[in-house]
Amino acid sequence: MLDDFLVRANLAGIGVAFAAAPLGCFVVWRRMAYFGDATAHAAILGVALSLAFSLSIFIGTVIVALLMAFTVSLLSDRGYAMDTLSGVLAHSTLAFGLVAVSFLSGIRIDLMAYLFGDILAVSRSDLGVIWIGAGLVVALVAWRWTALLTSTLNEDLAHAGGIDPKREKIVLTCALAITVAVSIKVVGVLLIAAMLIIPAAAARVFSKTPEGMVLVAGAIGTLSVLVGLRVAYIIDTPAGPSIVCVAALAFLLSSVTKGLSTKE
C-alpha cells in the first residue's frame, strides 16, 4: 500500500493535520499567528545548517525553531513588542537561511521543495518521522491540556491554580517547533502557518467547546489534505498550495455560515 506515492502523500498530510489541529487552536486563542509564522520561517535556516553539518533535516529544523521561539519569548519579556520581534526575526532568519544555502558547494538542493513543500516525494522514512512527530505533539498537548487551557484563558486564574503560564508557553513552543519540523516536507516553510491557523479559525464557527474546536479543526485539516491532493492530481497544480487553498475555502464557508446565522 505504501508503494503508492499518493497513499504516502495522503498519510503524510493527515499526520500534519492531526498535529496542527490542537496546536493551531492554541495559536488562534492566544493570538500567536505571527509568532507561528516566524518560527516556520526560521526553519529554512535549520535546513541550511542541517545540510552543512550533515544532520537530519528534522533535528536541525527543531533546534533552530526552538532557538527562534525562545529568543522571541526572552526578548518579549524585556519589553519588546511580540509582533515587532516576530517580524524582525522571521524575515532575518529566512534571509540568513537562503544566503547560507547559497554557500553550500557540492550539495544539490531544491529550495522550492522546502519553501512550498514536496508532499508527493514523501518517502516511507519521511512518513515515519511525520507520524512520530505528530504523535509527540498530540501527546504533549493532551498531557498539558488543562494547564494550557487555563493559562490561555486567564493567567491570574492559572497562578491561583498553581500553574506557571511561562512553563506552559514553553510546552507550546516545543510543540510548535516539532510541528514546523514535520510539516516542512508537506506544505513547506512559507505555508506551515496556514495549516496551523486556517483549519482552527474555520472550526470556531462549528464548535462550542475547546475540545470540539480541536476535533473540527482536525477534520477540516484532513479534508483539506484529501481534497487538495485530489485536485492537484486532476488539474496538475502544486500539491502544498492546493491543500492550503482548500483550507482557505473552508474558512470562507465558515465565515459565510457565521454571517447567515448572525442575520437569523
N, C-alpha and C positions, 0 to 999 in steps of 0.2 A: 504493500500500500504506500509506504514512504518513498518508493522509487518514483512515483509521480510528482513532478515539481509543483503542480497546482495543489496537491494534497498537503505537501510540506509548507507551501506558502499560506494556505488557509489555516493550518495548525499554528504557524508562527504568528500570524495576525491575531488569532483568537487568544493566544498566550499573552500578547501585548495588551489586548483589550481587557483581559482579566486583571492584569497588573495595574493598568491605568485607571480602571473604574473606581476603586476605593481611594486611591491617591488623588485622582482628579477631583473627586468630591471635596476633599480637604483643601486642595488648591483653590477651588471656587469659593468655598466657605470662608477661607482665610484671606481671600483676595490676593493670592500669591501668583497670579498668572504670569506676570513679568519675571518673577523670580524663577519659575519653572522654565520659562523661555531662555533665561540667561544661563541656567545650569545646562540646558540642552546645547546651547551654542558653544559652551566650553568643551563639549565632547570632542570637537574636531581637533583641539589641541591634544587631547588624550589619545586620539588616533595617531597623530604625528609622533608623539613620544613613544607609543607602543611599537610603531614601525622602526623608529630609530634605535630602540633598545631591545628589539626582538621579543617583545612581551605580547601577551594575549590582548587583543583589542578590548575585550570585556574588562580586564583588570585595569588597563591604562585609562579607559573611559571612566570607570568607577572612581579611581583615585583622583583624577582631575575634576570630576563633577563634585566629589566630596570637598576637595580643597576650595573650589569655587563657592559652593554653598556655605561653607564655614567662614570664608573670607567675607562674604556679604553679611552673614549673621553677626560676625565680630565687629565689622565697621559700622553696621546699623545701630549697634548698642553704644557706639561712641558719638552718636548724634547725626550721622549721615542719613539722608533720606533713602529709603529702601529702593524706590523706583530709579533714583539717580544712580545709585551703586549698581543696580541690575543692568541699567542701560550702558554704563561705562564698561563694566566687566564682560558683559555679553559680547559686545562687538570687539572689544580688545582681545579677548581670548580667541574668538573666531578668526580675527585677523592674524594674530600670532600663530595660530594653528595652520592657517593657509600658507603663511610665509615659511614656517618650519617644514611643511611638506615639500615646498619647492627646493629645499636644500638636501633632500634625501636622494642621493645618487644611487643608481643601480636598483632602485625599487620602483616597479610599475604600480601605480595606484590610480584608481578611477575615483576622482573626487566626487563626481556626481552620485556615485553609489552611496557615499557617506553623507552627502548633503541632502539627497532626496530619497534614499533607501534603494534597496535592490532585493525586494522580497522574493522575487522569482528565482533568485540564485541561492536561497537558503538551503544549507546542507543539513544532513542528519545531526552533525555535531552542533551546528548553529541552533537547531531546533531544541536540542537538549539544554543548551545554555539559556535559551529564551524561557523554557518552561521551568527550569530550576530557579532562574531569577524571578519569574512571575510568582512561583510558589513561595519564595522567600519574602517578597513584598506583601503578598496576601497574608501570610502567616504573621509577619511583623505588625501589620495594621490590625489584624484580628486580635493579636495578643495585647496591644495597647489601645484598643478601640475606645473603651470607656474614658481612659485618661486623655486620649487625643481629642475626643468629642467634647469633654468638659473644658479642657484648656482652650479649645476653639470657640466655644460659646461664651465663656467668661473666665478671664484669668484670675480674678478675685475669688470666684467660686472654686476654681481649681486649687488655689493656695489654701482655701479653707478646708478642702477635702484632702490635703496632704499631697497634692500633685504639683510637680515642678513644671511649669509651662515651657521653660527653656530646654529641659530634658526631652519633653515631647516634641519640641521643634527639631531637636537633633535626630530623633527617631524618624520624623517626617523627612528630614534632609537625607538620611541614609536610604530610605525607601525611594526617594526621588532619584538619587544617584544610580541605584540599581535599575530602576525603570528606564532611565535615559540610556544606560549601557545595553539593555536587552532590546530597546526599541530602535537603535541606530541602524540595524540591518533591515528593519521592516519599513519604516517611514522616513528615516534619515534625520540628520541634525535639525534641519530647518522646519520639519513638520511634527516633531515629537510633541511639542507643546499643544498642537492642535488635537492630537489623540488624547491628551490629558484633559483638556479644557472642554472641547466641544461636546462629547457624549455626556459629561457631567452637567454642563449647562443646559443641554436639551432635556435631561432627566428631571430637572427641578419641577417642570410643569406636571409631569406624570406621577409624582410621588409625594407622599405626605409625611414620611418618616425618613430619618437619615439612612437607615438600613435599606429602605425601599428605594431611595435615590441611588445607592450603590448598585443594587441589583438591576435597576432600569438602565443605569449608565453602562454596566457590563453588557446588557442585552443590545443597547444601541451601538456600542463599540463592536461587538461581534457581528451584528447585522451589517454595519458599515464595511467591515473587512470582507465578508462573504459577497455582498452585492458589489462592492468596489472592485474586487478581483475579477468577478464575472464580467463586469462592464469593461474593465481593462483588457480582458481576454477577447471579448467580442469585437470591440471597436478599436483595439490596438492603441491604448493610451497608457501613460506611465502608471504603474500599479499603486505606488505610495500616494501620489496626489489624487488618484481616483478614489482611494479609500477615504481621504480627508474630505473630498467633495461630497461623497455620500453622507458623511457625518454632518457636514455643513447643511445639507438639505434636510436632515433630520432635525437639526436645530431650528431651521426656518419653519418646518412643520410644527414644531412645538411652540414657536412664537406665535404663529397664526392661531393655533389651538387656544393658547392663552388669551389672545386678543378676542376671539369669539366667545370664550367663556366669561370674560370680563363684561362684554356687552350684554350678555344674558343676565 
